[in-house]
Amino acid sequence: MKKKIAFITGITGQDGSYLAELLLKKKYKVHGLLRRTSVLNIERIQDIINQYEKKGQLNLHYVDLTDTASISNLIIKYRPDEFYNLAAMSHVGISYFTGEATLNINTVASYRIQESILRNHKRCKFYQASSSEMFGSSPPPQNEMTPFNPQSPYGISKVAAFHTTKYFRQAHGLFASNGILFNHESPRRGLNFVTRKITHSLARILSGHEKKIYLGNISTRRDWGHSKDYVIGIWKILQYKKPEDFVISTGQNYSIEDFIKKVFKIVGLNWKKFVSTNNKKFMRPSEVRSLRGDSTKARKLLKWKPKYNLDDLAKDMLMNDLKLYGMSLEHAKKIAKKLSKKK
Ligand SMILES: NC(=O)c1ccc[n+]([C@@H]2O[C@H](COP(=O)([O-])OP(=O)(O)OC[C@H]3O[C@@H](n4cnc5c(N)ncnc54)[C@H](OP(=O)(O)O)[C@@H]3O)[C@@H](O)[C@H]2O)c1
């Protein structure tokens, strides 16, 4: 049987790397579309490059998502069955400073890709990485029927890309679906996202590289899952019999403070001595206070459900960061005990 061909933008990111692993295991031919950077940024996909690139099962291509021809040429050449659009300026806080670029990559690039699919290879299925940030100030629980009230350039860009996807589906008959994913993390999360900042900084504190973690508002509540679970949801959305939009979430929400407590508890350290909160630098002009997803539709129609809870996630992330600093959990606990005794 002919192998399915998948395109992934954002393959060097957290979700792109886990999704590529999943699809390669499912025997897809995967084409990863990456941007040119002055330093090669392939850390998260180095293992699959080693395992699959020589066999021709994984191919990487340089593409600029502001350049329609560079996208179209690849679509025409390889005629993918599925196109996962994960590339984005994905940091809400940074989007307040880079709004125009965020819209260009998160929204206009999605439009470019879908238009190219429509013109060149209409039977290709398209996945758009939509986000719970689109709900913004709409109170929880949020599901597919909840109105969008975005509070950041990032949220606005994702709402526009969501409607772009719906437009290509409804007006032009593309198999184009939105996955509305709530926050999901992993050891591969970028260092400037709050969960990873907490686990990574704790490892740095324990290894003597840092004294304190500086954060903004820690009462913010989010519905956090594990990226490994969520990429299964992403794949399932494109396997559904028709194109539709799905919320993917755990259904539980916790504050950032809850997450800090869980992480510090793993090593037995009192977080209050090591975390500084409400720092102006990290406060946002408009906050999304509480997100909690209702993923009943995905659980029922896609038979999707998460395996990881927040305790598992916190442990997975911290263990990875301890390892980066050459520490076992036992060793970390011993250092934590010593630090607790210090004034
Ligand atoms: N993680 C979440 O909680 C969450 C929730 C809902 C939706 N989403 C969305 O899901 C997608 C994947 O998220 P993620 O957590 O995997 O994000 P991520 O780790 O930040 O990865 C983003 C990817 O997009 C690429 N990218 C960024 N700007 C680009 C540009 N100008 N041109 C080309 N590529 C560019 C990055 O490339 P480089 O490696 O070169 O930077 C990276 O591969 C994103 O669209 C995100 O907005 C994420």
PDBQT file of the ligand as one rigid body, heavy atoms in Angstrom, charges set to zero:
ROOT
HETATM    1  N1  LIG A 401       1.620  24.389  23.097  1.00  0.00    +0.000 N 
HETATM    2  C1  LIG A 401       0.430  24.894  23.369  1.00  0.00    +0.000 C 
HETATM    3  O1  LIG A 401       0.003  24.993  24.520  1.00  0.00    +0.000 OA
HETATM    4  C2  LIG A 401      -0.477  25.309  22.237  1.00  0.00    +0.000 A 
HETATM    5  C3  LIG A 401      -1.851  25.447  22.486  1.00  0.00    +0.000 A 
HETATM    6  C4  LIG A 401      -2.693  25.778  21.422  1.00  0.00    +0.000 A 
HETATM    7  C5  LIG A 401      -2.174  25.995  20.169  1.00  0.00    +0.000 A 
HETATM    8  N2  LIG A 401      -0.842  25.887  19.966  1.00  0.00    +0.000 N 
HETATM    9  C6  LIG A 401      -0.331  26.111  18.612  1.00  0.00    +0.000 C 
HETATM   10  O2  LIG A 401       0.159  24.857  18.157  1.00  0.00    +0.000 OA
HETATM   11  C7  LIG A 401       1.284  25.059  17.299  1.00  0.00    +0.000 C 
HETATM   12  C8  LIG A 401       2.485  24.304  17.840  1.00  0.00    +0.000 C 
HETATM   13  O3  LIG A 401       2.781  24.778  19.156  1.00  0.00    +0.000 OA
HETATM   14  P1  LIG A 401       4.158  24.451  19.867  1.00  0.00    +0.000 P 
HETATM   15  O4  LIG A 401       3.900  24.472  21.313  1.00  0.00    +0.000 OA
HETATM   16  O5  LIG A 401       4.788  23.271  19.231  1.00  0.00    +0.000 OA
HETATM   17  O6  LIG A 401       5.006  25.779  19.503  1.00  0.00    +0.000 OA
HETATM   18  P2  LIG A 401       6.588  25.968  19.405  1.00  0.00    +0.000 P 
HETATM   19  O7  LIG A 401       7.297  24.927  20.164  1.00  0.00    +0.000 OA
HETATM   20  O8  LIG A 401       6.840  27.400  19.707  1.00  0.00    +0.000 OA
HETATM   21  O9  LIG A 401       6.895  25.714  17.845  1.00  0.00    +0.000 OA
HETATM   22  C9  LIG A 401       6.542  26.660  16.884  1.00  0.00    +0.000 C 
HETATM   23  C10 LIG A 401       7.093  26.228  15.542  1.00  0.00    +0.000 C 
HETATM   24  O10 LIG A 401       6.774  27.255  14.586  1.00  0.00    +0.000 OA
HETATM   25  C11 LIG A 401       7.966  27.623  13.908  1.00  0.00    +0.000 C 
HETATM   26  N3  LIG A 401       7.927  29.035  13.517  1.00  0.00    +0.000 N 
HETATM   27  C12 LIG A 401       7.780  30.111  14.306  1.00  0.00    +0.000 A 
HETATM   28  N4  LIG A 401       7.834  31.238  13.593  1.00  0.00    +0.000 NA
HETATM   29  C13 LIG A 401       8.040  30.868  12.306  1.00  0.00    +0.000 A 
HETATM   30  C14 LIG A 401       8.215  31.566  11.089  1.00  0.00    +0.000 A 
HETATM   31  N5  LIG A 401       8.206  32.907  11.044  1.00  0.00    +0.000 N 
HETATM   32  N6  LIG A 401       8.401  30.857   9.949  1.00  0.00    +0.000 NA
HETATM   33  C15 LIG A 401       8.435  29.508  10.007  1.00  0.00    +0.000 A 
HETATM   34  N7  LIG A 401       8.305  28.770  11.121  1.00  0.00    +0.000 NA
HETATM   35  C16 LIG A 401       8.099  29.454  12.257  1.00  0.00    +0.000 A 
HETATM   36  C17 LIG A 401       9.068  27.388  14.920  1.00  0.00    +0.000 C 
HETATM   37  O11 LIG A 401      10.303  27.303  14.243  1.00  0.00    +0.000 OA
HETATM   38  P3  LIG A 401      11.691  27.542  15.019  1.00  0.00    +0.000 P 
HETATM   39  O12 LIG A 401      11.983  26.237  15.726  1.00  0.00    +0.000 OA
HETATM   40  O13 LIG A 401      12.623  27.850  13.933  1.00  0.00    +0.000 OA
HETATM   41  O14 LIG A 401      11.470  28.658  15.988  1.00  0.00    +0.000 OA
HETATM   42  C18 LIG A 401       8.616  26.068  15.525  1.00  0.00    +0.000 C 
HETATM   43  O15 LIG A 401       8.952  25.004  14.677  1.00  0.00    +0.000 OA
HETATM   44  C19 LIG A 401       1.481  26.565  17.234  1.00  0.00    +0.000 C 
HETATM   45  O16 LIG A 401       0.761  27.048  16.109  1.00  0.00    +0.000 OA
HETATM   46  C20 LIG A 401       0.836  27.075  18.507  1.00  0.00    +0.000 C 
HETATM   47  O17 LIG A 401       0.418  28.414  18.384  1.00  0.00    +0.000 OA
HETATM   48  C21 LIG A 401       0.020  25.534  20.958  1.00  0.00    +0.000 A 
ENDROOT
TORSDOF 0
